[in-house]
Amino acid sequence: MRTIEIKNPYNGSIVASVETADAAVLEQSLKNAEHYFKTVMREMPAWERAEILYKVAGLIRENVEDLALTIANEGGKPLKDARIEATRAINTVKMSG
């Protein structure tokens, strides 16, 4: 894997460094996701899947300001817009249940 720097497009400052996956890692990840979907998620009751998604939405809500700051820095967008995007993520996850 190689590391790339994420830069704020507005001012060019480095926001973070992340590792990228090669084709083999990506392929294995997709196989793992397919296997998990076919063996676990299909058997899981809808109420349990919804419960997981509501927990995820709650975690996003608890960290919404940090998430908004990350979105603003990575995308070079106004913090006001990033807060809207982070809040929309909460609603999207909840509606996915």
PyMOL commands that set and color helices and strands:
alter all, ss='L'
color gray80, all
select helices_A, chain A and resi 23-41+46-62+64-75+79-95
alter helices_A, ss='H'
color red, helices_A
select strands_A, chain A and resi 2-7+14-20
alter strands_A, ss='S'
color yellow, strands_A
deselect
rebuild
show_as cartoon
